[in-house]
Amino acid sequence: MRRAALLFPTLLALVLKGDSLPARHAPTTPSHAPAIMLWAWEKPEDLRTLSTERAGVAFLAQRVFLNDGVHAILRHQPIRVPETIYAIAVTRIEIRPGFRDTEAMRAETAAAIVQTATLAHINGLQIDFDATPAQRAFYTDVLQRVRAAMSPNLSLTITALVSWCAESDGWLHTLPIDQAIPMHFRLGAHVGYFATREPLCSASVGLSTDEPQAYPSTRPRQIYLFSPKPWTGTELGQINQNLLPKAE
């Protein structure tokens, strides 16, 4: 956590500053949230031509590795955005050998995530964590701590495996989140296998530009788009026309 504390001022100087990288039972999407959200992962990105009326950005703010402690690695790659963009700060959590579920681990993990709420000009927090069944109690508690500590003006969302969303009254139902984004990509032979039954998963969907875009049976209000490479001007132009870039 000391490493995170030392690096965080550097991130504050970069994230969403001007045009440079400066238990609910139903999903809640803020009325002013755009219909398309671009995931901006750890790559240099220039999104200044993106229409803020059409799209927003969910940018990777940090990766948190959990082993013998909590190790936060803040974003290193620059990202340039329109000044008024709707922005969500994303924390990616990864488990490493040596991880133990303790009170201290839960508290420090939540604290690392809450730190991203102090970034300038953000509208919400998002956590990306492929929690195993054995890690769900840990994840649930961390989310409860984050929700309690963050501003009620910010949204709290998570990415979700489509298998989680197939449970009509599963563990997602107990989480203090606004919505879960089911990731309908990298499914391999399981494309179309899981139906969306959890209401928290019904408001949005996660797709990738390098795969055929298969929607759930009902097209949701909000689409999150992932690109394995930096976003191009051509792709941003398509999004500005309310078109989704497709796999070649």
TIFIPA-253284 format. One line per 4 residues: number of its first residue (from 1); their letters; for each residue x, y, z of N, C-alpha, C. Coordinates in steps of 0.05 Angstrom, whole numbers, plus 5000, padded with zeros to 4 digits. Layout:
// residues N
NUM = a = X/Y/Z/X/Y/Z/X/Y/Z | ...
***
This chain:
// residues 248
1 = mrra = 5016/4976/5000/5000/5000/5000/5017/5025/5000 | 5042/5024/5011/5059/5047/5011/5067/5054/4982 | 5071/5033/4965/5077/5038/4937/5054/5053/4924 | 5030/5045/4930/5006/5058/4918/5005/5087/4927
5 = allf = 5010/5092/4953/5008/5119/4964/5029/5137/4951 | 5052/5127/4944/5073/5143/4932/5067/5149/4903 | 5055/5131/4889/5050/5134/4861/5025/5149/4855 | 5006/5150/4873/4980/5161/4866/4980/5191/4858
9 = ptll = 4997/5208/4871/4997/5236/4861/5005/5238/4832 | 5023/5220/4822/5030/5221/4794/5006/5215/4776 | 4990/5196/4784/4966/5190/4769/4947/5214/4769 | 4944/5227/4792/4926/5250/4794/4934/5272/4774
13 = alvl = 4959/5274/4769/4969/5295/4751/4963/5288/4722 | 4956/5263/4716/4952/5254/4689/4923/5250/4682 | 4907/5242/4701/4880/5232/4695/4860/5254/4690 | 4847/5253/4666/4824/5269/4660/4827/5298/4668
17 = kgds = 4849/5311/4661/4853/5339/4667/4853/5354/4640 | 4831/5367/4635/4828/5379/4609/4826/5358/4587 | 4843/5360/4567/4841/5340/4545/4862/5319/4547 | 4874/5316/4571/4894/5295/4575/4885/5278/4598
21 = lpar = 4897/5254/4600/4887/5235/4620/4891/5247/4648 | 4874/5259/4647/4870/5273/4671/4861/5252/4692 | 4452/4929/4972/4444/4908/4953/4418/4917/4939 | 4427/4926/4912/4405/4933/4895/4394/4909/4880
25 = hapt = 4369/4909/4872/4357/4887/4859/4351/4893/4829 | 4357/4917/4820/4354/4924/4792/4377/4942/4785 | 4386/4941/4760/4408/4958/4751/4401/4987/4751 | 4419/5004/4757/4415/5033/4756/4436/5046/4738
29 = tpsh = 4428/5057/4716/4446/5072/4698/4439/5101/4700 | 4458/5118/4707/4452/5147/4709/4441/5157/4683 | 4421/5175/4685/4407/5184/4661/4425/5198/4642 | 4447/5210/4652/4465/5225/4634/4488/5208/4624
33 = apai = 4488/5182/4631/4510/5164/4622/4505/5158/4592 | 4526/5159/4576/4523/5154/4547/4517/5124/4541 | 4506/5119/4518/4498/5092/4510/4521/5074/4504 | 4544/5086/4496/4568/5071/4490/4591/5079/4508
37 = mlwa = 4604/5060/4520/4627/5064/4537/4651/5049/4525 | 4673/5063/4522/4697/5051/4512/4715/5043/4535 | 4723/5018/4536/4744/5010/4555/4771/5018/4544 | 4786/5033/4560/4813/5042/4552/4832/5029/4571
41 = wekp = 4846/5007/4561/4863/4992/4579/4891/5004/4579 | 4911/4988/4586/4938/4999/4590/4952/5002/4563 | 4943/5022/4548/4955/5029/4522/4953/5059/4519 | 4971/5071/4504/4968/5100/4499/4942/5104/4483
45 = edlr = 4926/5123/4491/4900/5128/4477/4896/5158/4472 | 4886/5164/4448/4878/5192/4442/4849/5191/4433 | 4831/5199/4451/4802/5198/4446/4790/5226/4443 | 4806/5245/4436/4797/5273/4436/4775/5278/4415
49 = tlst = 4774/5262/4394/4754/5266/4373/4727/5251/4380 | 4726/5238/4402/4702/5223/4410/4680/5242/4417 | 4656/5237/4407/4633/5254/4414/4624/5246/4442 | 4624/5266/4460/4615/5261/4488/4585/5257/4490
53 = erag = 4570/5263/4469/4542/5257/4469/4537/5228/4462 | 4556/5216/4448/4552/5188/4440/4566/5168/4459 | 4589/5176/4470/4605/5156/4484/4620/5168/4508 | 4627/5150/4526/4644/5157/4549/4667/5137/4550
57 = vafl = 4683/5138/4571/4706/5121/4574/4708/5109/4601 | 4714/5083/4602/4720/5069/4627/4750/5062/4625 | 4766/5077/4638/4795/5075/4635/4808/5060/4658 | 4827/5043/4651/4842/5029/4672/4858/5049/4688
61 = aqrv = 4851/5052/4713/4865/5070/4731/4887/5056/4746 | 4883/5030/4752/4904/5016/4766/4898/4986/4765 | 4919/4971/4769/4918/4942/4773/4926/4936/4802 | 4910/4919/4815/4916/4912/4843/4922/4882/4844
65 = flnd = 4946/4876/4853/4955/4848/4855/4954/4840/4885 | 4941/4817/4890/4938/4807/4917/4954/4781/4920 | 4975/4782/4937/4989/4758/4944/4995/4759/4974 | 5019/4765/4982/5025/4768/5010/5016/4795/5021
69 = gvha = 5007/4812/5003/4997/4839/5010/4982/4851/4987 | 4976/4876/4989/4961/4890/4968/4981/4908/4953 | 4984/4903/4927/5004/4918/4911/4989/4932/4888 | 4987/4958/4890/4973/4973/4870/4993/4985/4850
73 = ilrh = 4989/4979/4824/5005/4990/4802/4988/5009/4786 | 4994/5034/4787/4978/5054/4775/4983/5056/4745 | 4963/5067/4730/4965/5069/4701/4991/5084/4694 | 5005/5074/4673/5029/5087/4664/5025/5100/4636
77 = qpir = 5007/5090/4620/5003/5099/4593/4985/5124/4592 | 4992/5144/4575/4976/5168/4573/4950/5163/4559 | 4930/5179/4566/4904/5178/4553/4894/5207/4551 | 4885/5214/4527/4876/5242/4522/4846/5240/4515
81 = vpet = 4830/5257/4528/4801/5255/4525/4789/5283/4523 | 4764/5285/4512/4750/5310/4513/4746/5319/4542 | 4745/5345/4546/4744/5355/4574/4719/5347/4588 | 4696/5345/4574/4671/5339/4587/4662/5310/4585
85 = iyai = 4681/5292/4580/4674/5264/4576/4663/5251/4602 | 4644/5233/4599/4634/5217/4621/4655/5195/4626 | 4667/5194/4650/4690/5176/4655/4686/5159/4680 | 4694/5134/4677/4694/5115/4699/4722/5104/4704
89 = avtr = 4731/5105/4729/4758/5095/4736/4756/5065/4743 | 4771/5049/4728/4770/5019/4731/4794/5009/4747 | 4789/4991/4766/4810/4977/4780/4808/4947/4772 | 4831/4937/4762/4833/4908/4756/4846/4894/4779
93 = ieir = 4833/4873/4790/4843/4858/4812/4853/4831/4802 | 4877/4823/4810/4888/4797/4803/4899/4783/4828 | 4893/4758/4830/4902/4741/4853/4929/4728/4845 | 4948/4728/4863/4974/4715/4858/4979/4695/4881
97 = pgfr = 4998/4677/4876/5004/4657/4897/5012/4671/4924 | 5002/4660/4945/5007/4672/4972/4983/4687/4983 | 4962/4690/4966/4938/4705/4975/4924/4691/4998 | 4917/4706/5019/4900/4696/5041/4879/4716/5046
101 = dtea = 4854/4707/5050/4832/4724/5056/4832/4731/5085 | 4841/4755/5091/4842/4765/5119/4827/4792/5121 | 4822/4800/5145/4809/4826/5150/4827/4848/5139 | 4853/4846/5143/4871/4867/5134/4871/4868/5103
105 = mrae = 4871/4845/5090/4871/4844/5061/4846/4857/5050 | 4823/4851/5062/4798/4863/5052/4798/4893/5056 | 4808/4902/5079/4808/4931/5084/4827/4946/5065 | 4851/4935/5061/4870/4948/5044/4862/4947/5014
109 = taaa = 4849/4926/5006/4840/4924/4978/4818/4945/4973 | 4800/4947/4992/4779/4968/4989/4790/4996/4989 | 4810/5000/5006/4823/5027/5008/4836/5034/4982 | 4849/5014/4969/4863/5020/4943/4842/5027/4922
113 = ivqt = 4819/5014/4922/4799/5021/4902/4787/5048/4908 | 4781/5054/4933/4769/5080/4940/4787/5103/4932 | 4813/5099/4932/4832/5120/4924/4825/5131/4896 | 4816/5114/4879/4810/5123/4851/4786/5142/4851
117 = atla = 4771/5143/4872/4748/5161/4873/4757/5190/4876 | 4782/5194/4882/4792/5221/4885/4803/5233/4859 | 4803/5217/4838/4812/5226/4812/4794/5248/4801 | 4805/5266/4786/4789/5289/4776/4770/5281/4754
121 = hing = 4746/5293/4755/4726/5291/4733/4717/5263/4727 | 4713/5246/4747/4702/5219/4742/4673/5218/4752 | 4659/5199/4740/4630/5195/4746/4624/5169/4761 | 4644/5152/4762/4639/5127/4776/4664/5110/4778
125 = lqid = 4662/5088/4793/4683/5068/4797/4674/5042/4785 | 4693/5027/4775/4686/5000/4765/4709/4981/4773 | 4701/4956/4781/4721/4936/4788/4719/4913/4769 | 4742/4904/4760/4744/4881/4741/4759/4859/4756
129 = fdat = 4745/4839/4765/4756/4817/4781/4742/4791/4775 | 4756/4772/4764/4744/4746/4757/4745/4728/4782 | 4729/4735/4802/4729/4721/4827/4719/4692/4824 | 4734/4674/4837/4725/4646/4837/4703/4643/4859
133 = paqr = 4689/4621/4859/4669/4617/4880/4681/4620/4908 | 4705/4611/4912/4718/4613/4939/4725/4642/4946 | 4726/4659/4926/4734/4687/4931/4710/4706/4932 | 4686/4695/4930/4662/4713/4928/4657/4727/4955
137 = afyt = 4661/4714/4977/4657/4727/5003/4677/4750/5006 | 4701/4746/4998/4721/4767/4999/4712/4791/4982 | 4704/4785/4957/4696/4806/4938/4672/4821/4948 | 4652/4806/4958/4628/4819/4968/4635/4839/4991
141 = dvlq = 4652/4831/5009/4659/4848/5031/4674/4872/5021 | 4692/4869/5002/4707/4891/4991/4688/4911/4978 | 4669/4902/4963/4650/4919/4950/4633/4935/4970 | 4625/4921/4992/4610/4935/5012/4626/4957/5025
145 = rvra = 4652/4952/5030/4669/4973/5041/4673/4996/5022 | 4676/4990/4996/4680/5011/4976/4655/5028/4975 | 4632/5015/4973/4606/5030/4971/4603/5049/4995 | 4609/5039/5019/4605/5054/5043/4624/5079/5044
149 = amsp = 4647/5076/5032/4667/5098/5034/4666/5118/5011 | 4654/5111/4989/4654/5129/4965/4630/5148/4966 | 4632/5169/4950/4610/5188/4948/4585/5175/4935 | 4562/5182/4946/4537/5171/4934/4532/5183/4906
153 = nlsl = 4546/5203/4899/4543/5215/4872/4557/5199/4850 | 4574/5180/4858/4589/5163/4839/4575/5137/4836 | 4575/5126/4812/4564/5099/4808/4585/5078/4815 | 4576/5054/4821/4594/5032/4827/4585/5008/4810
157 = tita = 4602/5000/4792/4596/4978/4774/4618/4957/4774 | 4612/4933/4764/4632/4912/4762/4629/4899/4735 | 4651/4888/4725/4649/4870/4702/4640/4843/4712 | 4627/4827/4695/4616/4802/4705/4620/4780/4684
161 = lvsw = 4627/4756/4693/4627/4733/4675/4597/4727/4668 | 4593/4718/4643/4565/4713/4635/4553/4691/4652 | 4569/4673/4662/4559/4651/4679/4547/4663/4705 | 4559/4684/4715/4547/4697/4739/4519/4708/4733
165 = caes = 4516/4719/4710/4491/4732/4702/4469/4712/4696 | 4477/4686/4692/4457/4666/4686/4442/4656/4711 | 4451/4665/4735/4438/4657/4760/4416/4678/4766 | 4391/4669/4768/4369/4688/4772/4369/4699/4800
169 = dgwl = 4379/4685/4819/4380/4694/4847/4406/4687/4860 | 4428/4693/4845/4454/4685/4854/4468/4706/4871 | 4494/4704/4874/4509/4721/4892/4509/4750/4883 | 4507/4756/4856/4506/4783/4847/4483/4798/4859
173 = htlp = 4462/4784/4865/4437/4796/4875/4442/4811/4902 | 4463/4802/4916/4468/4813/4943/4488/4837/4943 | 4499/4843/4920/4521/4863/4919/4510/4891/4919 | 4525/4910/4931/4516/4938/4933/4526/4954/4908
177 = idqa = 4519/4944/4885/4528/4956/4860/4504/4967/4844 | 4511/4985/4825/4490/4996/4808/4484/4978/4784 | 4504/4965/4774/4500/4945/4753/4525/4928/4749 | 4521/4905/4736/4543/4888/4728/4543/4886/4698
181 = ipmh = 4567/4888/4686/4569/4887/4657/4578/4859/4648 | 4559/4843/4637/4567/4816/4628/4585/4818/4603 | 4608/4804/4604/4627/4805/4583/4622/4783/4562 | 4609/4791/4540/4601/4772/4520/4623/4770/4498
185 = frlg = 4647/4765/4507/4670/4760/4489/4690/4742/4503 | 4707/4730/4487/4726/4710/4497/4712/4686/4509 | 4689/4679/4497/4673/4657/4508/4679/4630/4495 | 4693/4630/4472/4699/4605/4459/4674/4590/4452
189 = ahvg = 4674/4564/4460/4651/4547/4453/4626/4554/4468 | 4627/4572/4487/4604/4579/4504/4588/4602/4494 | 4593/4611/4469/4578/4633/4458/4548/4625/4457 | 4531/4641/4468/4502/4636/4468/4493/4615/4488
193 = yfat = 4512/4605/4504/4505/4583/4523/4491/4593/4548 | 4498/4617/4557/4487/4628/4582/4466/4649/4576 | 4443/4646/4588/4421/4666/4586/4425/4686/4609 | 4417/4711/4605/4419/4731/4626/4394/4730/4643
197 = repl = 4397/4722/4668/4374/4720/4686/4376/4740/4709 | 4400/4749/4716/4404/4767/4738/4397/4796/4729 | 4377/4809/4742/4370/4836/4734/4393/4856/4733 | 4412/4853/4751/4435/4872/4751/4451/4871/4725
201 = csas = 4448/4850/4710/4463/4847/4685/4447/4856/4660 | 4423/4865/4664/4405/4869/4641/4409/4897/4628 | 4422/4916/4642/4423/4943/4631/4447/4947/4612 | 4466/4929/4612/4490/4933/4596/4501/4907/4586
205 = vgls = 4520/4910/4567/4534/4887/4556/4562/4895/4548 | 4581/4876/4552/4609/4881/4544/4615/4866/4518 | 4625/4880/4498/4632/4868/4472/4661/4875/4465 | 4672/4861/4446/4700/4866/4436/4699/4871/4406
209 = tdep = 4716/4890/4398/4717/4897/4369/4729/4875/4352 | 4743/4856/4364/4757/4836/4348/4742/4810/4347 | 4717/4810/4356/4700/4786/4354/4673/4793/4343 | 4659/4774/4330/4631/4779/4322/4615/4787/4347
213 = qayp = 4599/4808/4344/4586/4820/4367/4559/4806/4371 | 4558/4788/4390/4534/4772/4396/4521/4784/4421 | 4497/4795/4417/4482/4807/4439/4466/4786/4454 | 4459/4792/4479/4439/4776/4493/4412/4778/4478
217 = strp = 4393/4763/4486/4367/4762/4472/4354/4790/4471 | 4358/4806/4492/4348/4833/4492/4371/4853/4492 | 4372/4870/4472/4394/4889/4470/4392/4909/4493 | 4413/4912/4509/4412/4929/4533/4415/4959/4525
221 = rqiy = 4410/4976/4545/4412/5005/4541/4441/5014/4536 | 4460/5001/4549/4488/5011/4548/4506/4989/4539 | 4525/4997/4521/4544/4978/4510/4572/4987/4517 | 4587/4968/4529/4616/4973/4534/4632/4959/4512
225 = lfsp = 4651/4973/4501/4667/4962/4479/4696/4960/4488 | 4708/4936/4483/4736/4932/4489/4751/4929/4462 | 4774/4941/4460/4791/4938/4437/4819/4927/4446 | 4829/4906/4433/4855/4895/4441/4878/4913/4433
229 = kpwt = 4873/4933/4417/4893/4952/4408/4883/4981/4413 | 4901/5001/4411/4891/5028/4416/4869/5035/4397 | 4850/5052/4406/4828/5060/4390/4838/5078/4367 | 4827/5074/4343/4836/5089/4320/4816/5112/4314
233 = gtel = 4825/5131/4298/4807/5153/4290/4784/5143/4274 | 4788/5123/4258/4766/5111/4242/4745/5099/4260 | 4754/5085/4280/4734/5072/4299/4719/5094/4315 | 4733/5114/4323/4720/5136/4338/4699/5150/4320
237 = gqin = 4706/5153/4294/4687/5165/4276/4662/5148/4273 | 4666/5122/4272/4642/5104/4270/4625/5106/4295 | 4637/5107/4318/4622/5110/4343/4607/5136/4344 | 4620/5158/4334/4607/5184/4333/4582/5183/4315
241 = qnll = 4580/5164/4296/4557/5161/4279/4538/5140/4290 | 4542/5132/4316/4526/5112/4329/4529/5085/4316 | 4552/5079/4305/4559/5053/4294/4580/5040/4311 | 4579/5013/4313/4599/4999/4329/4620/4987/4311
245 = pkae = 4646/4992/4316/4667/4980/4300/4665/4950/4302 | 4668/4936/4279/4665/4907/4279/4691/4893/4272 | 4693/4868/4279/4717/4852/4273/4720/4849/4243 | 4745/4851/4233/4749/4848/4204/4748/4819/4196
***
